[in-house]
Amino acid sequence: MKKTILDIARECIELEQKAIISLTKHLEKSFEECVNEIIIKGSRIVLTGLGKSAIVAQKIVATMNSTGSSAHFMHAVDALHGDISILSANDFLCCLSKSGETEEIKRLIPIVKEIGCKLIAITANKDSFLAKEADYIFYTPIEREADPNNLAPTASTAAQMAIGDALAICLMHQRGFKANDFAKYHPGGQLGKKLKLKVADLSKHHGKPINLASDSINQVILTISKNRLGATVILNESSRIEGIITDGDLRRMIEKNTSFEKLKAFDIMCLNPRTISAEALATEALNMMRINNISQLIVTHGDDYVGMIHLHDIIKEGLM
């Protein structure tokens, strides 16, 4: 029976999945020793390869650099035409090659040995020239490639990518690389905002809606309308937070009272309102709003009321 497009797609994914899962069975003590040596020596990692392996190597370099490991890419062909000067004796050169028998890699290795840097082989062939010359072997065997002719690098490059990511994450873990460190390397885009944007960065664009507990409902309505945050903070005589009144509180007041001219702020305010530090991340504010099903948070610095943040502020920043 002829395979459908979905059949072919599933088969491709399953073959790549098998290649990745099999890596766990082939991880050896030498992988751990390699990670520890890189950390102890403070070594830089240079990755090289040809064809699709070179593209995978570039991705691994990007992952390492963004997670605290100094890494560079050197194309195997360019290395033989001058780029090998990037290597120094303290470096680790990581070669990606499915066969481990590529002519350029064979020509490159003796020069690497002469320089004195350590050699890591990421290969599917343990008996290859590359594997035999390597100080560390990361074995990436595959059942077959995912294409019908068993030729196009698919399962093999998926395995290379996975073992490269594992190396990068292990190095990251051993360095104690934290979210704050990650933020330094990702200042742009939505990821940068999630890691660096603080509540104070959003609340500073607003006024500080304030009413006293003795204020009339009319005064409360005027304050809420003026600041357009859907709420006002009720302070006591010592300028400390006593409560909050939201649009919802006003609607419920109208539903319960035919006349509210004599009501004061303290009659309808909610006590113990939710607050958040100005130094907290905007993502923390979003989580608090979700958990408590609210749209505003009072922003504080210590015990002082310094502003208010609204759900719309977070939506505008694209954090939802």
Solvent accessible surface area in square Angstrom, and as a share of the most:
residue,aa,sasa,rsa
1,M,232,1.03
2,K,180,0.76
3,K,110,0.46
4,T,77,0.45
5,I,149,0.76
6,L,111,0.55
7,D,54,0.28
8,I,93,0.47
9,A,44,0.34
10,R,133,0.49
11,E,66,0.30
12,C,42,0.25
13,I,115,0.58
14,E,89,0.40
15,L,16,0.08
16,E,47,0.21
17,Q,97,0.43
18,K,108,0.46
19,A,3,0.03
20,I,71,0.36
21,I,96,0.49
22,S,25,0.16
23,L,10,0.05
24,T,97,0.56
25,K,161,0.68
26,H,65,0.29
27,L,82,0.41
28,E,98,0.44
29,K,133,0.56
30,S,29,0.19
31,F,17,0.07
32,E,87,0.39
33,E,87,0.39
34,C,0,0.00
35,V,7,0.04
36,N,55,0.28
37,E,28,0.13
38,I,0,0.00
39,I,52,0.26
40,I,145,0.73
41,K,96,0.41
42,G,55,0.53
43,S,4,0.03
44,R,57,0.21
45,I,1,0.00
46,V,0,0.00
47,L,1,0.00
48,T,0,0.00
49,G,0,0.00
50,L,40,0.20
51,G,50,0.48
52,K,108,0.46
53,S,14,0.09
54,A,4,0.03
55,I,107,0.54
56,V,9,0.05
57,A,0,0.00
58,Q,86,0.38
59,K,77,0.33
60,I,0,0.00
61,V,15,0.08
62,A,61,0.47
63,T,26,0.15
64,M,0,0.00
65,N,61,0.31
66,S,27,0.17
67,T,8,0.04
68,G,24,0.23
69,S,2,0.01
70,S,61,0.39
71,A,3,0.02
72,H,74,0.33
73,F,59,0.24
74,M,5,0.02
75,H,52,0.23
76,A,0,0.00
77,V,57,0.32
78,D,67,0.35
79,A,1,0.01
80,L,38,0.19
81,H,149,0.66
82,G,47,0.45
83,D,69,0.36
84,I,25,0.13
85,S,96,0.62
86,I,59,0.30
87,L,13,0.07
88,S,53,0.34
89,A,67,0.52
90,N,73,0.38
91,D,5,0.02
92,F,1,0.00
93,L,0,0.00
94,C,0,0.00
95,C,0,0.00
96,L,1,0.01
97,S,7,0.04
98,K,82,0.35
99,S,53,0.34
100,G,0,0.00
101,E,71,0.32
102,T,39,0.23
103,E,107,0.48
104,E,47,0.21
105,I,1,0.01
106,K,69,0.29
107,R,138,0.50
108,L,0,0.00
109,I,1,0.01
110,P,73,0.46
111,I,64,0.33
112,V,0,0.00
113,K,83,0.35
114,E,151,0.68
115,I,52,0.26
116,G,44,0.42
117,C,6,0.03
118,K,61,0.26
119,L,0,0.00
120,I,0,0.00
121,A,0,0.00
122,I,1,0.00
123,T,0,0.00
124,A,24,0.19
125,N,51,0.26
126,K,89,0.38
127,D,109,0.57
128,S,0,0.00
129,F,65,0.27
130,L,0,0.00
131,A,3,0.02
132,K,147,0.62
133,E,61,0.27
134,A,18,0.14
135,D,66,0.34
136,Y,26,0.10
137,I,56,0.28
138,F,6,0.03
139,Y,48,0.18
140,T,3,0.02
141,P,25,0.16
142,I,38,0.19
143,E,127,0.57
144,R,78,0.28
145,E,1,0.00
146,A,17,0.13
147,D,26,0.13
148,P,123,0.77
149,N,110,0.56
150,N,65,0.33
151,L,138,0.69
152,A,43,0.34
153,P,59,0.37
154,T,35,0.20
155,A,0,0.00
156,S,6,0.04
157,T,21,0.12
158,A,19,0.15
159,A,0,0.00
160,Q,3,0.01
161,M,62,0.28
162,A,26,0.20
163,I,5,0.03
164,G,1,0.01
165,D,43,0.22
166,A,33,0.26
167,L,1,0.00
168,A,0,0.00
169,I,90,0.46
170,C,48,0.29
171,L,0,0.00
172,M,42,0.19
173,H,139,0.62
174,Q,94,0.42
175,R,84,0.31
176,G,36,0.35
177,F,28,0.12
178,K,134,0.57
179,A,64,0.50
180,N,117,0.60
181,D,42,0.22
182,F,42,0.18
183,A,5,0.04
184,K,141,0.60
185,Y,119,0.45
186,H,38,0.17
187,P,96,0.61
188,G,51,0.49
189,G,53,0.51
190,Q,86,0.38
191,L,80,0.40
192,G,2,0.02
193,K,65,0.28
194,K,89,0.38
195,L,38,0.19
196,K,101,0.43
197,L,30,0.15
198,K,76,0.32
199,V,0,0.00
200,A,31,0.24
201,D,49,0.25
202,L,9,0.04
203,S,10,0.06
204,K,142,0.60
205,H,136,0.61
206,H,57,0.25
207,G,41,0.39
208,K,95,0.40
209,P,1,0.00
210,I,68,0.35
211,N,7,0.04
212,L,88,0.44
213,A,21,0.16
214,S,73,0.47
215,D,23,0.12
216,S,28,0.18
217,I,3,0.02
218,N,94,0.48
219,Q,88,0.39
220,V,0,0.00
221,I,61,0.31
222,L,125,0.62
223,T,22,0.13
224,I,10,0.05
225,S,69,0.44
226,K,168,0.71
227,N,33,0.17
228,R,213,0.78
229,L,4,0.02
230,G,11,0.10
231,A,0,0.00
232,T,0,0.00
233,V,0,0.00
234,I,0,0.00
235,L,15,0.07
236,N,54,0.28
237,E,178,0.80
238,S,80,0.52
239,S,68,0.44
240,R,106,0.39
241,I,44,0.22
242,E,60,0.27
243,G,0,0.00
244,I,18,0.09
245,I,0,0.00
246,T,29,0.17
247,D,57,0.30
248,G,9,0.08
249,D,10,0.05
250,L,18,0.09
251,R,148,0.54
252,R,124,0.45
253,M,7,0.03
254,I,102,0.52
255,E,143,0.64
256,K,165,0.70
257,N,51,0.26
258,T,149,0.87
259,S,71,0.46
260,F,54,0.23
261,E,127,0.57
262,K,189,0.80
263,L,39,0.20
264,K,77,0.32
265,A,0,0.00
266,F,111,0.46
267,D,70,0.36
268,I,29,0.15
269,M,26,0.12
270,C,60,0.36
271,L,116,0.58
272,N,141,0.72
273,P,25,0.16
274,R,131,0.48
275,T,55,0.32
276,I,12,0.06
277,S,55,0.35
278,A,10,0.07
279,E,100,0.45
280,A,13,0.10
281,L,51,0.25
282,A,0,0.00
283,T,30,0.17
284,E,82,0.37
285,A,0,0.00
286,L,8,0.04
287,N,77,0.39
288,M,51,0.23
289,M,4,0.02
290,R,142,0.52
291,I,143,0.72
292,N,41,0.21
293,N,140,0.72
294,I,55,0.28
295,S,44,0.28
296,Q,22,0.10
297,L,0,0.00
298,I,0,0.00
299,V,0,0.00
300,T,16,0.09
301,H,117,0.52
302,G,69,0.66
303,D,105,0.54
304,D,69,0.36
305,Y,12,0.05
306,V,61,0.35
307,G,1,0.01
308,M,0,0.00
309,I,0,0.00
310,H,23,0.10
311,L,41,0.21
312,H,110,0.49
313,D,16,0.08
314,I,0,0.00
315,I,84,0.43
316,K,167,0.71
317,E,45,0.20
318,G,36,0.34
319,L,9,0.05
320,M,115,0.52
